[in-house]
Amino acid sequence: MEQNIVYCGLDCVKCPIYIATKNNDEELRKKTAQEWGMEVETLYCNMCDSNGTLFSWCAKCPIRACARERGFKTCAECPDYPCEKLAEPHEKYPEQKRNLDAIRETLS
Protein backbone atom coordinates (compact mmCIF):
# COMPACT_ATOMS: atom_id res chain seq x y z
CA MET A 1 0.00 0.00 0.00
CA GLU A 2 1.44 3.34 -1.08
CA GLN A 3 2.13 5.92 1.61
CA ASN A 4 3.65 9.36 1.68
CA ILE A 5 3.93 10.53 5.26
CA VAL A 6 4.78 14.21 5.54
CA TYR A 7 6.02 16.38 8.41
CA CYS A 8 3.02 16.14 10.76
CA GLY A 9 2.28 12.49 10.04
CA LEU A 10 -0.44 13.05 7.44
CA ASP A 11 -0.48 10.37 4.75
CA CYS A 12 -0.98 12.52 1.66
CA VAL A 13 -2.06 9.63 -0.56
CA LYS A 14 -5.26 9.50 1.52
CA CYS A 15 -5.95 13.25 1.24
CA PRO A 16 -8.77 14.09 -1.19
CA ILE A 17 -7.09 17.36 -2.18
CA TYR A 18 -3.87 15.59 -3.15
CA ILE A 19 -5.79 12.79 -4.91
CA ALA A 20 -7.85 15.31 -6.88
CA THR A 21 -4.71 17.23 -7.86
CA LYS A 22 -2.72 14.13 -8.80
CA ASN A 23 -5.55 12.64 -10.87
CA ASN A 24 -6.93 15.96 -12.15
CA ASP A 25 -10.28 14.84 -10.71
CA GLU A 26 -12.65 17.81 -10.84
CA GLU A 27 -15.57 15.83 -9.43
CA LEU A 28 -13.60 14.89 -6.31
CA ARG A 29 -12.40 18.49 -6.00
CA LYS A 30 -16.02 19.76 -6.17
CA LYS A 31 -17.24 17.14 -3.69
CA THR A 32 -14.43 17.98 -1.25
CA ALA A 33 -15.07 21.71 -1.62
CA GLN A 34 -18.72 21.19 -0.79
CA GLU A 35 -17.98 18.91 2.20
CA TRP A 36 -15.31 21.24 3.58
CA GLY A 37 -17.16 24.49 2.80
CA MET A 38 -14.35 25.81 0.61
CA GLU A 39 -13.92 27.23 -2.86
CA VAL A 40 -13.06 24.63 -5.53
CA GLU A 41 -10.24 26.85 -6.84
CA THR A 42 -8.37 26.56 -3.53
CA LEU A 43 -8.22 22.76 -3.51
CA TYR A 44 -4.93 21.96 -5.22
CA CYS A 45 -1.91 20.40 -3.51
CA ASN A 46 1.20 18.50 -4.59
CA MET A 47 2.04 17.54 -0.96
CA CYS A 48 3.52 19.89 1.59
CA ASP A 49 6.97 18.34 1.30
CA SER A 50 7.17 19.38 -2.36
CA ASN A 51 8.04 22.69 -3.94
CA GLY A 52 4.88 22.50 -6.03
CA THR A 53 1.40 23.87 -5.47
CA LEU A 54 0.30 23.81 -1.84
CA PHE A 55 -3.14 23.81 -0.26
CA SER A 56 -3.59 27.20 1.44
CA TRP A 57 -3.17 25.84 4.98
CA CYS A 58 0.01 23.90 4.08
CA ALA A 59 1.70 27.07 2.84
CA LYS A 60 1.38 28.68 6.28
CA CYS A 61 1.57 25.58 8.49
CA PRO A 62 3.93 26.12 11.46
CA ILE A 63 4.74 22.39 11.60
CA ARG A 64 5.84 22.40 7.95
CA ALA A 65 7.89 25.57 8.46
CA CYS A 66 9.65 24.16 11.54
CA ALA A 67 10.50 20.79 9.96
CA ARG A 68 11.78 22.38 6.75
CA GLU A 69 13.87 24.89 8.71
CA ARG A 70 15.40 22.07 10.75
CA GLY A 71 15.91 19.82 7.70
CA PHE A 72 13.62 16.96 8.71
CA LYS A 73 11.51 14.86 6.32
CA THR A 74 9.06 14.23 9.18
CA CYS A 75 8.76 15.40 12.77
CA ALA A 76 9.61 11.85 13.88
CA GLU A 77 13.27 12.69 13.17
CA CYS A 78 13.26 15.68 15.51
CA PRO A 79 14.87 15.31 18.96
CA ASP A 80 12.01 17.45 20.35
CA TYR A 81 9.30 15.03 19.11
CA PRO A 82 6.55 15.15 20.19
CA CYS A 83 6.22 18.89 20.65
CA GLU A 84 3.44 21.37 21.36
CA LYS A 85 2.99 22.17 17.65
CA LEU A 86 1.78 18.61 17.09
CA ALA A 87 -0.59 18.42 20.08
CA GLU A 88 -3.72 19.76 18.39
CA PRO A 89 -3.45 17.95 15.04
CA HIS A 90 -2.55 14.68 16.76
CA GLU A 91 -5.50 14.98 19.11
CA LYS A 92 -7.80 15.63 16.17
CA TYR A 93 -6.16 13.09 13.82
CA PRO A 94 -4.59 10.29 15.91
CA GLU A 95 -3.57 8.38 12.78
CA GLN A 96 -0.98 11.10 12.12
CA LYS A 97 0.62 10.45 15.51
CA ARG A 98 0.60 6.70 14.90
CA ASN A 99 2.34 7.26 11.57
CA LEU A 100 5.09 9.35 13.16
CA ASP A 101 5.47 6.97 16.10
CA ALA A 102 5.97 4.09 13.64
CA ILE A 103 8.62 6.06 11.75
CA ARG A 104 10.34 7.01 14.99
CA GLU A 105 10.54 3.35 16.01
CA THR A 106 12.48 2.57 12.83
CA LEU A 107 14.99 5.33 13.64
CA SER A 108 16.01 3.86 17.00
TAQUI-V240091 format. One record per backbone hydrogen bond with DSSP energy under -1.0 kcal/mol. NH is the residue of the N-H (numbers start at 1). CO is the residue of the C=O. If there is no record, write none. Layout:
nh->NH co->CO
nh->NH co->CO
This chain:
nh->6 co->10
nh->9 co->6
nh->12 co->4
nh->14 co->11
nh->15 co->12
nh->19 co->15
nh->20 co->16
nh->21 co->17
nh->22 co->18
nh->23 co->19
nh->25 co->20
nh->29 co->25
nh->30 co->26
nh->31 co->27
nh->32 co->28
nh->33 co->29
nh->34 co->30
nh->35 co->31
nh->36 co->32
nh->38 co->33
nh->42 co->39
nh->43 co->40
nh->44 co->42
nh->46 co->53
nh->50 co->47
nh->59 co->55
nh->60 co->57
nh->65 co->61
nh->66 co->62
nh->67 co->63
nh->68 co->64
nh->69 co->65
nh->70 co->66
nh->72 co->67
nh->75 co->7
nh->77 co->74
nh->78 co->75
nh->81 co->78
nh->86 co->83
nh->90 co->86
nh->91 co->87
nh->92 co->88
nh->93 co->89
nh->96 co->93
nh->98 co->94
nh->99 co->95
nh->100 co->96
nh->101 co->97
nh->102 co->98
nh->103 co->99
nh->104 co->100
nh->105 co->101
nh->106 co->102
